[in-house]
Amino acid sequence: MKIKCVIADDEPMARKGLRGYVEKIDFLTLVGECEDAIQLNTMLKNQQVDLIFLDIEMPEMSGLELLLNLTKSPKVIIVSAYEQYALKGYEFDVIDYLLKPVSFDRFLKSVNKVHDQLQSAQKEGDDYIFVKSDKQLKRIVLKEILFIQSMENYVVIQTASSKEIVYTTLQQIYDLLPPQIFQQVHRSYIVNINHVNAIDGNVLNVDFHKIPISRNYKEEILNIILKDRLITKK
């Protein structure tokens, strides 16, 4: 498994040090470097990222301010020279908090933790959730979900063999799902990207269902679905 990571730090030497560590780890792939949080925000909209090495004190916007504004963040390891932000950082569910200067053994321990978490998330075949539908608590296997549709004050969970109506919000159920598998493609739809079998303009074919892609999500979703899987004629 390859973990796509980004370094966000306004100090060139700090980025260089982390870059050197990343290059030593075979399961890490560096896909970008950012000098500030604004650059990072733009990159996250255009690039699939699994892990961010995030500095806190950066110009214009701090790393914590960025996390506050992200609706769904990749895994985050904070790398900072200031230990007073540690408690606040963990409020954002970061994986680890590394104090500069960072030793390689401490770095390795941190990224191994990320690797284990992401690997567990990928093995979602037996993962499931329980939802209250038709006055029953029903077990739904995640890999069988095709898409989830918001319908005012409830959602419809569509699988290949059933349709469950659950009184909850789209955001509440989205927070329960593994982000490597489920992506929001429209304000009313979440899809299981493993069930997307065709892309036709602004429509995804998910099994036999046609799901619209919102303009705000389209570029990011296409990058996720097509990344490293697109064959084009040269």
C-alpha positions as a printed NumPy array, in Angstrom:
array([[  0.   ,   0.   ,   0.   ],
       [  1.281,   3.432,  -0.992],
       [  0.412,   6.408,   1.224],
       [  0.282,   9.691,  -0.687],
       [  1.544,  12.49 ,   1.526],
       [  2.034,  16.251,   1.473],
       [  4.4  ,  18.422,   3.503],
       [  3.055,  21.835,   4.554],
       [  5.647,  24.048,   6.251],
       [  6.836,  27.599,   5.598],
       [ 10.451,  26.726,   6.506],
       [ 12.472,  25.341,   3.542],
       [ 14.876,  23.438,   5.807],
       [ 12.008,  21.791,   7.669],
       [ 10.475,  20.662,   4.366],
       [ 13.847,  19.349,   3.208],
       [ 14.305,  17.311,   6.391],
       [ 10.853,  15.74 ,   6.165],
       [ 11.339,  15.088,   2.444],
       [ 14.509,  13.138,   3.234],
       [ 12.662,  11.035,   5.812],
       [  9.768,  10.354,   3.417],
       [ 12.186,   9.15 ,   0.731],
       [ 13.517,   6.498,   3.132],
       [ 10.082,   4.923,   3.687],
       [  8.965,   2.663,   0.846],
       [  5.234,   2.969,   1.573],
       [  5.273,   6.788,   1.475],
       [  4.935,   8.758,  -1.766],
       [  5.433,  12.52 ,  -1.632],
       [  2.9  ,  14.156,  -3.968],
       [  3.488,  17.784,  -3.018],
       [  4.972,  20.46 ,  -0.787],
       [  3.259,  23.663,   0.364],
       [  4.676,  26.811,   1.907],
       [  1.45 ,  27.792,   3.647],
       [ -2.042,  26.625,   4.523],
       [ -3.653,  28.389,   1.565],
       [ -1.51 ,  26.437,  -0.9  ],
       [ -2.37 ,  23.261,   0.976],
       [ -6.095,  24.003,   0.826],
       [ -5.848,  24.367,  -2.974],
       [ -3.833,  21.171,  -3.315],
       [ -6.359,  19.15 ,  -1.314],
       [ -9.065,  20.144,  -3.789],
       [ -7.051,  18.895,  -6.761],
       [ -4.962,  16.012,  -5.47 ],
       [ -5.796,  12.807,  -3.649],
       [ -3.887,  12.918,  -0.367],
       [ -3.814,  10.307,   2.398],
       [ -1.525,  12.068,   4.883],
       [ -0.441,  15.632,   5.69 ],
       [  2.695,  16.581,   7.608],
       [  1.385,  19.886,   8.918],
       [  3.182,  22.806,  10.542],
       [  1.066,  25.049,  12.776],
       [  2.573,  28.533,  12.677],
       [  2.455,  29.601,   9.039],
       [  1.74 ,  32.992,   7.452],
       [ -1.844,  34.188,   6.856],
       [ -3.481,  31.013,   8.165],
       [ -2.266,  28.555,  10.792],
       [ -2.375,  24.811,  10.342],
       [ -5.047,  24.524,  13.031],
       [ -7.186,  27.175,  11.344],
       [ -7.018,  25.16 ,   8.14 ],
       [ -8.104,  21.973,   9.916],
       [-11.029,  23.89 ,  11.384],
       [-12.201,  24.747,   7.866],
       [-11.783,  21.305,   6.268],
       [-14.995,  19.291,   6.056],
       [-13.113,  16.02 ,   5.676],
       [ -9.395,  15.868,   6.28 ],
       [ -6.797,  13.248,   5.336],
       [ -4.754,  11.777,   8.168],
       [ -2.66 ,  14.487,   9.839],
       [  0.679,  14.424,  11.64 ],
       [  1.483,  17.814,  13.128],
       [  5.166,  18.78 ,  12.989],
       [  5.818,  21.876,  15.097],
       [  8.474,  23.612,  17.161],
       [  5.824,  24.643,  19.718],
       [  4.557,  22.068,  22.175],
       [  1.822,  24.347,  23.568],
       [ -0.419,  23.481,  20.609],
       [ -0.339,  19.731,  21.26 ],
       [ -3.595,  19.473,  23.215],
       [ -5.435,  21.645,  20.703],
       [ -4.037,  19.564,  17.864],
       [ -5.44 ,  16.335,  19.281],
       [ -8.893,  17.932,  19.385],
       [ -8.746,  17.641,  15.581],
       [ -8.076,  13.892,  15.865],
       [ -4.545,  14.154,  14.484],
       [ -2.53 ,  10.94 ,  14.375],
       [  0.551,  12.322,  16.109],
       [  2.292,  15.507,  17.223],
       [  6.005,  15.668,  16.438],
       [  8.235,  18.314,  17.983],
       [ 11.033,  19.789,  15.875],
       [ 13.751,  18.754,  15.424],
       [ 12.232,  15.376,  14.6  ],
       [ 14.38 ,  12.259,  14.875],
       [ 14.001,   9.563,  12.238],
       [ 12.969,   6.872,  14.718],
       [ 10.183,   9.119,  16.052],
       [  9.094,   9.88 ,  12.477],
       [  9.066,   6.166,  11.607],
       [  6.927,   5.301,  14.627],
       [  4.412,   7.962,  13.606],
       [  4.069,   6.933,   9.947],
       [  3.843,   3.256,  10.897],
       [  0.791,   4.189,  12.947],
       [ -0.765,   5.852,   9.897],
       [  0.042,   2.814,   7.747],
       [ -1.686,   0.471,  10.195],
       [ -4.8  ,   2.64 ,  10.371],
       [ -5.15 ,   3.032,   6.611],
       [ -4.508,  -0.646,   5.992],
       [ -7.253,  -1.54 ,   8.448],
       [ -9.617,   0.889,   6.711],
       [ -8.94 ,  -0.74 ,   3.334],
       [ -9.953,  -4.137,   4.658],
       [-13.53 ,  -3.009,   4.833],
       [-14.999,  -6.209,   3.406],
       [-16.441,  -7.319,   6.744],
       [-17.021,  -3.813,   8.101],
       [-20.599,  -2.864,   8.738],
       [-22.88 ,  -0.374,  10.414],
       [-26.199,  -0.764,  12.177],
       [-29.009,   1.591,  11.2  ],
       [-32.556,   1.948,  12.446],
       [-34.88 ,   1.299,   9.531],
       [-38.516,   0.171,   9.532],
       [-38.466,  -0.009,  13.355],
       [-35.555,  -2.453,  13.284],
       [-31.82 ,  -2.19 ,  13.832],
       [-30.422,  -3.522,  10.572],
       [-26.862,  -4.565,   9.805],
       [-25.505,  -3.165,   6.531],
       [-22.182,  -4.352,   5.143],
       [-20.274,  -1.326,   3.865],
       [-18.943,  -2.919,   0.688],
       [-22.532,  -3.647,  -0.389],
       [-23.624,   0.003,  -0.251],
       [-23.924,   1.539,  -3.728],
       [-24.832,   5.072,  -2.713],
       [-26.608,   7.114,  -0.061],
       [-29.131,   9.802,  -0.961],
       [-30.332,  12.64 ,   1.232],
       [-34.1  ,  13.204,   1.214],
       [-34.894,  16.177,   3.464],
       [-34.86 ,  14.794,   7.051],
       [-33.843,  11.224,   6.172],
       [-31.448,   9.321,   3.921],
       [-31.876,   6.365,   1.603],
       [-29.123,   3.751,   1.752],
       [-29.144,   1.855,  -1.534],
       [-27.446,  -1.531,  -1.792],
       [-27.573,  -3.989,  -4.672],
       [-30.413,  -5.859,  -2.99 ],
       [-32.167,  -3.424,  -0.661],
       [-33.169,   0.148,   0.068],
       [-33.142,   1.319,   3.671],
       [-34.736,   4.559,   4.867],
       [-32.941,   6.006,   7.884],
       [-33.883,   9.153,   9.792],
       [-30.526,  10.885,  10.009],
       [-28.545,  13.473,   8.069],
       [-26.181,  12.817,   5.197],
       [-23.3  ,  14.347,   7.174],
       [-23.907,  12.13 ,  10.217],
       [-23.722,   8.943,   8.174],
       [-20.799,  10.266,   6.094],
       [-18.75 ,  10.64 ,   9.265],
       [-19.147,   6.893,   9.929],
       [-17.838,   5.773,   6.528],
       [-14.212,   5.092,   5.466],
       [-13.095,   8.036,   3.271],
       [-10.989,   5.794,   1.023],
       [-14.207,   4.138,  -0.195],
       [-17.045,   6.639,   0.168],
       [-17.038,  10.102,  -1.388],
       [-19.605,  12.862,  -1.47 ],
       [-20.271,  13.772,  -5.104],
       [-23.274,  16.071,  -4.673],
       [-24.924,  17.815,  -1.742],
       [-27.503,  15.005,  -1.798],
       [-25.342,  11.98 ,  -2.668],
       [-22.49 ,   9.874,  -1.304],
       [-21.226,   7.044,  -3.524],
       [-19.122,   3.949,  -3.006],
       [-16.396,   4.6  ,  -5.597],
       [-15.76 ,   0.862,  -5.933],
       [-19.197,   0.549,  -7.573],
       [-18.714,   3.315, -10.153],
       [-18.696,   1.563, -13.536],
       [-18.913,   4.551, -15.903],
       [-18.592,   8.335, -16.   ],
       [-20.793,  10.186, -18.472],
       [-20.276,  13.935, -18.287],
       [-21.759,  15.054, -14.983],
       [-23.249,  11.666, -14.186],
       [-21.793,   8.597, -12.469],
       [-23.159,   5.179, -13.326],
       [-23.241,   3.293, -10.056],
       [-24.42 ,  -0.218, -10.81 ],
       [-27.655,   0.554, -12.728],
       [-28.215,   3.909, -11.048],
       [-27.29 ,   7.336, -12.419],
       [-25.899,   9.732,  -9.806],
       [-25.262,  13.423, -10.561],
       [-21.874,  15.006,  -9.834],
       [-21.97 ,  18.548,  -8.507],
       [-19.646,  21.047, -10.188],
       [-18.054,  21.743,  -6.781],
       [-17.067,  18.094,  -6.366],
       [-16.392,  16.985,  -9.936],
       [-12.663,  17.687, -10.255],
       [-11.811,  16.123,  -6.909],
       [-13.976,  13.052,  -7.528],
       [-12.554,  12.437, -11.008],
       [ -9.029,  12.694,  -9.592],
       [ -9.872,  10.096,  -6.953],
       [-11.634,   7.684,  -9.297],
       [ -9.257,   7.978, -12.254],
       [ -5.944,   8.485, -10.447],
       [ -3.439,   5.836, -11.595],
       [ -6.259,   3.972, -13.411],
       [ -6.712,   6.002, -16.586],
       [ -5.325,   4.615, -19.848],
       [ -5.232,   7.086, -22.713],
       [ -4.121,   6.709, -26.313],
       [ -0.802,   8.468, -26.96 ]])
